[in-house]
Amino acid sequence: MRYIFSFLVLMSCLAFRLNVEKPTHLNRTGEDQIEWMSIEQAEEACKKKPKKIFIDVYTDWCGWCKKMDKTTFADPTVVKYVKEEFYAVKMDAEDQNNIIFKNKVFKFNPQQKANELAILFLNGEMSYPTTVYLDEKLNVIKSMGGYLDARQFNMILHYFGQNAYKKKKSLEDFKKDFKEEI
């Protein structure tokens, strides 16, 4: 009887732990959440309705990446602006599956422990999290490494979303004039 009770307690703990640790950031959808896509899905969507793309390049072991998921990417103001102006992509830099982008196959590079597309987007500077911004024609505008809180990220989204970068306005100058919504 004691063994059965111990077994049941152990199984309950394991079931609870598995339920708590399920990754949710790739499949979250709804009014109050960013609708994440793969890069292939975003490329297809861009053909039908051109929009800029931002790519969250992360790894499963990155603590700051997880913090951005829970805070920055959950902020209602950020979610709203992303849905209006961008396609949002989650890219696991260490994904070992082939990724097709612009009709080219990108494979996992075991020496760098990263997918070739992540290496390309990050210019070989493998730092996480990194946010990559693409224009409507799928060209890289900018790659920016590091954790960003909701205010910082929202301002940067507007910088690219409003095409301030095309007007040769620096991010610092844009920041001075930006009216925060958060």
C-alpha positions as CSV (number, residue, x, y, z in Angstrom):
1,M,0.0,0.0,0.0
2,R,2.8,2.4,0.9
3,Y,4.5,1.7,-2.5
4,I,1.3,2.4,-4.4
5,F,0.8,5.7,-2.5
6,S,4.4,6.7,-3.2
7,F,4.0,5.8,-6.9
8,L,0.8,7.9,-7.2
9,V,2.4,10.9,-5.5
10,L,5.4,10.6,-7.8
11,M,3.2,10.3,-10.9
12,S,1.1,13.3,-9.9
13,C,4.3,15.4,-9.4
14,L,5.6,14.4,-12.8
15,A,2.2,15.1,-14.5
16,F,2.1,18.6,-12.9
17,R,5.7,19.3,-13.9
18,L,5.1,18.3,-17.5
19,N,2.0,20.4,-17.7
20,V,3.8,23.4,-16.3
21,E,6.8,23.1,-18.5
22,K,5.1,22.9,-21.9
23,P,6.5,25.5,-24.2
24,T,3.6,27.8,-25.2
25,H,5.3,30.7,-27.1
26,L,5.0,29.1,-30.5
27,N,1.4,28.3,-30.5
28,R,-0.2,31.2,-28.7
29,T,-2.9,33.0,-30.6
30,G,-5.8,35.3,-29.7
31,E,-6.7,38.9,-29.4
32,D,-4.2,39.6,-26.7
33,Q,-1.3,37.6,-28.1
34,I,1.2,37.8,-30.9
35,E,0.4,35.4,-33.7
36,W,3.8,33.8,-34.3
37,M,4.7,32.3,-37.6
38,S,7.6,30.3,-39.1
39,I,9.8,32.2,-41.5
40,E,8.3,30.1,-44.3
41,Q,4.7,31.2,-43.3
42,A,5.7,34.8,-43.1
43,E,7.3,34.7,-46.5
44,E,4.0,33.3,-47.9
45,A,1.9,35.8,-46.1
46,C,4.1,38.6,-47.4
47,K,3.5,37.5,-51.0
48,K,-0.3,38.0,-50.4
49,K,-0.2,41.1,-48.2
50,P,3.2,42.8,-47.9
51,K,4.2,43.8,-44.4
52,K,7.5,44.1,-42.6
53,I,8.6,41.1,-40.5
54,F,10.3,41.0,-37.2
55,I,12.1,37.8,-36.2
56,D,12.7,36.8,-32.6
57,V,15.8,34.7,-32.8
58,Y,16.0,32.7,-29.6
59,T,17.2,29.4,-28.0
60,D,15.5,27.1,-25.6
61,W,18.1,27.7,-22.9
62,C,18.1,31.5,-23.1
63,G,16.7,33.1,-19.9
64,W,16.4,36.6,-21.4
65,C,14.5,35.1,-24.4
66,K,12.0,33.6,-22.0
67,K,11.7,36.9,-20.1
68,M,10.9,38.7,-23.4
69,D,8.2,36.1,-24.1
70,K,6.6,36.6,-20.8
71,T,6.8,40.4,-20.6
72,T,7.7,42.3,-23.8
73,F,5.8,40.0,-26.2
74,A,2.8,39.9,-23.9
75,D,2.4,43.6,-23.6
76,P,-0.9,44.7,-25.1
77,T,0.5,47.8,-26.8
78,V,3.3,45.7,-28.4
79,V,0.8,43.0,-29.4
80,K,-1.5,45.5,-31.0
81,Y,1.2,47.3,-33.1
82,V,2.8,44.0,-34.2
83,K,-0.6,42.8,-35.5
84,E,-1.2,46.0,-37.4
85,E,2.2,46.4,-39.0
86,F,4.3,43.2,-38.9
87,Y,4.4,39.5,-39.3
88,A,6.0,38.0,-36.2
89,V,8.4,35.1,-36.6
90,K,9.9,32.9,-33.9
91,M,13.2,31.3,-34.9
92,D,15.0,28.8,-32.8
93,A,18.6,29.5,-33.8
94,E,19.5,25.9,-32.9
95,D,16.8,24.4,-35.0
96,Q,18.3,21.3,-36.7
97,N,15.6,21.2,-39.4
98,N,16.1,22.6,-42.8
99,I,14.6,26.1,-43.3
100,I,13.6,27.3,-46.7
101,F,13.8,31.1,-47.2
102,K,13.8,32.9,-50.5
103,N,14.0,29.5,-52.4
104,K,17.2,28.6,-50.6
105,V,17.6,25.7,-48.1
106,F,19.4,26.6,-44.8
107,K,20.8,23.7,-42.8
108,F,22.0,23.2,-39.3
109,N,25.7,24.0,-38.9
110,P,27.1,21.7,-36.2
111,Q,30.3,23.7,-35.8
112,Q,28.4,26.8,-34.9
113,K,25.5,24.9,-33.3
114,A,23.0,27.0,-35.2
115,N,20.9,27.0,-38.4
116,E,22.7,28.7,-41.3
117,L,19.8,31.2,-41.6
118,A,20.1,32.3,-38.0
119,I,23.9,32.7,-38.6
120,L,23.1,34.8,-41.7
121,F,20.6,37.0,-39.9
122,L,22.9,37.5,-36.9
123,N,26.0,38.1,-39.1
124,G,27.7,35.3,-37.2
125,E,27.3,37.1,-33.9
126,M,25.3,34.4,-32.1
127,S,23.8,36.3,-29.2
128,Y,20.3,35.7,-27.8
129,P,17.8,37.1,-27.9
130,T,18.3,39.0,-31.2
131,T,15.5,40.7,-33.1
132,V,15.9,40.9,-36.9
133,Y,13.8,43.3,-38.9
134,L,12.9,42.6,-42.6
135,D,11.3,44.9,-45.1
136,E,8.3,44.0,-47.2
137,K,10.6,42.5,-49.8
138,L,12.3,40.2,-47.2
139,N,15.5,42.2,-47.1
140,V,17.2,42.6,-43.7
141,I,16.8,46.1,-42.4
142,K,18.6,45.6,-39.1
143,S,19.6,43.0,-36.6
144,M,19.6,44.1,-32.9
145,G,20.9,41.9,-30.1
146,G,19.8,41.9,-26.5
147,Y,16.8,41.9,-24.2
148,L,14.3,44.7,-24.8
149,D,11.6,45.7,-22.4
150,A,8.1,46.6,-23.8
151,R,8.8,50.3,-24.0
152,Q,12.1,49.9,-25.8
153,F,10.7,47.3,-28.2
154,N,7.6,49.3,-28.9
155,M,9.7,52.3,-29.8
156,I,11.9,50.3,-32.1
157,L,8.9,48.6,-33.8
158,H,7.5,52.1,-34.6
159,Y,10.9,53.2,-35.8
160,F,10.9,50.5,-38.5
161,G,7.1,50.4,-38.9
162,Q,6.9,54.1,-39.6
163,N,9.9,53.9,-42.0
164,A,11.9,56.4,-40.0
165,Y,15.0,54.4,-40.9
166,K,14.4,55.2,-44.6
167,K,14.5,58.9,-43.8
168,K,18.0,58.4,-42.4
169,K,16.7,59.4,-39.0
170,S,18.8,57.8,-36.3
171,L,17.2,55.6,-33.7
172,E,18.3,58.1,-31.0
173,D,16.7,61.1,-32.8
174,F,13.5,59.0,-33.3
175,K,13.5,58.1,-29.6
176,K,13.5,61.8,-28.6
177,D,10.3,62.5,-30.7
178,F,8.5,59.2,-30.0
179,K,5.4,59.5,-27.9
180,E,5.1,56.3,-25.8
181,E,1.8,54.5,-25.8
182,I,2.7,52.2,-23.0
